[in-house]
Amino acid sequence: MNRRNRYARIRVAIIHATLVLGSLLFLVPFAWLVVTSLKEDEDMSRFPPVWIPRRQVMISLQGKEVGLASVTVNGRRLKVAVIEERETGEQLLQTLDGPDKGARLVRPRSEVTRIKRVGPVWENYPDALKFLPPETHSGLVFVWNTLILAVLSIVGTVLASSMVAFSFSRLRWPGRDGLFVILLATMMLPGAVTMMPVFLIFRWLGWIDTLMPLWVPAFFGSAFNVFLLRQFFLTIPTDLEDAAKIDGCSYFAIYHRIMLPLVKPALAAITIMTFMGSWNNFMGPLIYISSPLKMPLAYALQLFQTAHGGEPGLLMAASTMMMLPVLVVFFLTQRYFIQGVTLTGLKG
Amino acid sequence: MRTVFQIASLLLVAATSLVGLPGCGLRHASGRSGQTPELVVWGLQYGEESEGLRARVAEFERRAGIKVSILSMGAGQMNPQKLMTAIVGRVPPDVIHQDRFTIGDWASRDAFQPLDAFISRDARAPDAIRPTDFYEACWAEAVYKGKVYAVPSSTDDRALYYNRTLFRESGMDPDRPPRTWDELLDAAKRLTKLNADGSFARIGFIPNYGNSWLYLYSWQNGGEFMSADGSRCTLDNPHSVAALDFMVQVYDALGGVTKVDAFASGFQAQELDPFLTGKVAMKIDGNWVLQGIGRYRPDLDFAVAPAPVPRERLEQTIGGKKGRFTGEPPFITWSGGFSYAIPRGARRSREAWVFIKWMCSPEAGLIEAEAQKRYNLAKGRPFIPGISANKRVNEAVFAAYAPRAEKFRTPLRLFIDMMPAARFRPVTFVGQRLWDEHVRAFDQATHHKETGKSPRTAMAESAAVVQKELDKVLNRKVYPALDPKVPIVIAVIVGAGLLAYAVWRIRGILGLGRVSRQEAWAGYAFAAPWLFGFIALTAGPILTSVFLSFCDYDVLHPPRFVGLHNYRELFSSDSYYLTTSLYNVAYLAGIGIPLGIVTGLAIAMLLNSKVSGMSVYRTCFYLPSIVPVVASAVLWAWVLNGDPNRGLLNAAWKATLSVWFGWDPPGWFGAAEWAKPGLIVQGLWGAGGGMILWLAGLQGIPQHLYEAAELDGAGVWSKFKNVTLPMLSPYVFFNLIMGTIGALQEFDRVYVLSGQGAGGSSVGPVDSLLVPVMYLFNSAFKYFKMGYASALAWVLFVIILLLTLVQLKIAPRWVHYEAEKK
């Protein structure tokens, strides 16, 4: 008995260890993202990597903010203040201790070691926003556009998909079953097939460089969500409906008052999935949007990357800012999220 | 639950009130309806450093009373796909600042407006644009088939920079730079210095380091790349081959291109530029390098001379007799640069023309120079003006703003004086392809040890590729333009047929009782959104797409019916793209999907072992899968940076695998053979998303099966193999099907990770990340070959269909369905 107990305990310990290790592995890139967004440019390319953000120690010298550094003079390590950066790659320094305190000297940048202390470089965040065109109001326009897209897509999808699903599951009409097969078949169709003609339609409507092509289709329902909701509607017994009909309820009232409240979990799942989908949508804006004033976040981030790929601090700060709302939504609605995935059988 | 739903319904209400807003609200924000007219300009580099440009534009706004909106993001960075989409979508900018060498390509597609009418209209005006004011090379580069499509703005040209200190050190006369190719080769050898171990300490001259390319050497030797009428690619003419041979000779004399490249891979930029640090003694480069020297190494003792030429050219005669270079300038250079154009469909082309005239005027040039000089001085940098394509601007700016120091003034004068002898890249719609191929020929020939190719074979191969592209376009015109009535008639017939069928089916309603008739109408009403969407955005487009796949259609011109030509092209002349993209996607799916399944399942099984803290672990594993694709790709481009000092994974690699086994860290997205594994690693990070489903599957396995297996003495592995796996097989099947469909439509992260936004011509190194949808997207929205892209889409669809059918067919052999489960 005792031995078996010990064996079970070891087993649990091993599982825990594996899980902790695995979790860390999956979380490391997040940590790297945040750390990079808080590091000084100088610490970006170092081996071994710098994990704790550090920043230059600044001191006030004759009313000027200057960086603190150290330099070796005649075999002695001296504390100095960096007075001036020169075009020649040299620095003008002023000693702060040692025998000739206050003396000035010039040294190549490579010989001067900057003194740093642990501390995050928060400036990367405002700096990243500063690089955005002024008319985007520090990127708020992107957030606003993304929100509009998310909200309209959610409204459209939830409204249209539930209506259509209601029709396909609770109402009888000629051609229904045939059309349902077609609806299922459209799920198989790669988006690439209709991409070009749909572009031509939106061009004909004059919707290029507007947000319309990105949210209007949501109001026609999505095949997958219709299918999902139909399965839910089918599980609802007919008694409620019959009673309502006898009371003279209209079909809309049945849909609105009886059916919708019963499939709330599914609607919540669809809401979350649609939110993720529109937050993520990249190819749509890539095709249709060219003005910064109409760009959603995902596309704006990609453009930021092409422009500032060489400045990881700014890029990672921008990335973090784009990711944050999604993570917040996830933590707030984690249960429905997981439920939704299980319901829909969708990956992420 | 309730709260979430309440929030959702609140959002619904808020949103419904917003519905009308984006349409009108945003259009308003774009400012077209405002009081002052607004001119939208794309392609100008507007940033912190461009104070001069800002002043130039501001002065225009003040004088003309027109507001200029310079897009400094997105399309403003000149992704050709965005510009073409905007032009096709009828929302083009009013002015586009465009690389001159692509003008021929844009003009051939009718994407830009000819400017001849504007030019001749104000021929007499004081601010007229006069072709004679411009250098011939610059002006001719903007002319396509006899029409002017752009006004040249800036320009640049190339010459030999050499380090005088190193000349003296090597016992050479610093006032006597090499003038011929032979002298150049000789000087290159004398200036090269080796370390004790045989590696380079310094190289005298690298033929393709700097900015000369095969183009310059070839022109120097009298080679041309295209026939005069533009119908033939003459890349493999003997003079160009001899020029390439000279480049190969120099590389070989230095010890081979591989050794030189290894040295060059350590080169850095700005203050550590190898020419500034004396690692390279001579280079052929553009006038812009002067600014870098002035900023980072003003004390460098350097000089500039015309790029050395073949001896024959310098002497002009052969053995005293007239040669082929008699009467030609002894030294030449080549120039590139930018120009202003007005896209087709621009709303304010008249204002656009006024803007262009201003931007090209000497007065504006002086304003820019003044503002930029002030900015540079404030930053403690010298100001060295660039070169304009307009001779008058150059003279005015040089007189007032040329640097005082002779060291910079003389070279700048030389660069300006060389301009009349400048050559330019041929104006052709295959310009980009020609460029790519001449680079490839150079690459193949210099690596002759590996490829075994002589300059002649390499050039002949590249010429053939360009010729194929040329023939494809030149032979296209044989197809007749399609009568616009044809598609309409087809649409009407198909529509009428469908309508008749629908009516015939619905006819039954009339025979129904009152209640069911009401129900039927309600049914149609509720299904209406989807029905409408299906007809407008699915069924209609499918038919259109089938139709388009038999057409040649670029949207700007009426479609031409080409029969099966698009499909034939896809499988014959373009089979490289089709096979490469399918190979890449097969690689990604073949390795990525099984790995993803194994990872997801492994995590799920660990989590299923009823340990405490499961929800915390679950969150940790799940979190990466909800990260937006673009953000994830941006992050992983950084994590998988090839440089171990920067990339996290390579840092770990260097600290472990390199130490233990001596393996060098891979280049990931920078190396052809590692780009796909990189993509797979990035994908695995999100594998936790699949775990939720696996967990549901695992929890659905009846416990008694395990108990029975244990009674039979089954071990852990045996239980997994005989119980878990068969019971989970439906989930494996589901993942396989969805994974395959998803993999074949891969796009977003490939776009981000392969840097397509920057307008790269290859997707990942050597097309290693070219996936079918990426190729389709480029065909459709970069080149607007709508018919061709539709054909590709149908090929893709057939492949997806076949794969799914095969999987469904094989499924019964291994997928185990419980009787009570479906």
Interface residues (C-beta under 8 A of the other chain):
Chain A: V12 I15 H16 T18 L19 G22 S23 F26 L27 V28 P29 F30 W32 L33 T36 M44 S45 R46 F47 P48 P49 E87 T88 G89 L132 P133 T136 I148 V151 L152 I154 V155 V158 L159 A160 M163 V164 F166 S167 F168 L171 R172 W173 P174 G175 R176 G178 L179 I182 L183 T186 M188 L189 P190 G191 A192 V193 T194 M195 M196 P197 V198 F199 L200 I201 R203 G206 I208 D209 T210 L211 M212 W215 P217 F219 F220 G221 A223 V226 Y251 Y255 K264 P265 L267 A268 T271 M276 W279 N280 F282 M283 L286 I287 Y288 I289 S290 S291 P292 L293 K294 M295 L297 A298 Y299 A300 L301 Q302 L303 Q305 T306 A307 G309 P312 L315 M316 S319 M322 M323 V326 L327 F330 T333 Q334 Y336 F337 I338 V341 T342 G345 K347 G348
Chain B: M1 V4 F5 A8 L11 L12 A14 A15 T16 L18 V19 L21 P22 G23 L26 R27 A29 S30 L71 S72 M73 G74 A75 Q77 K82 T85 A86 V88 G89 R90 V91 E271 R295 Y296 R297 P298 D299 G380 R381 A502 R505 I506 G508 I509 S516 Q518 E519 A520 W521 A522 G523 Y524 A525 F526 A527 P529 W530 L531 F532 G533 F534 A536 L537 T538 G540 P541 I542 T544 S545 L548 V555 I603 L606 L607 S609 V611 G613 V616 Y617 R618 T619 C620 F621 Y622 L623 P624 S625 I626 V627 P628 V629 V630 A631 V634 L635 W636 A637 W638 V639 D643 P644 N645 R646 L648 A651 K654 A655 W685 G686 G688 G689 G690 I692 L693 A696 F734 M738 I741 L744 Q745 F747 D748 Y751 V752 G755 G757 A758 P772 V773 L776 F777 A780 F781 M786 A789 S790 L792 A793 W794 L796 F797 I800 L801 T804
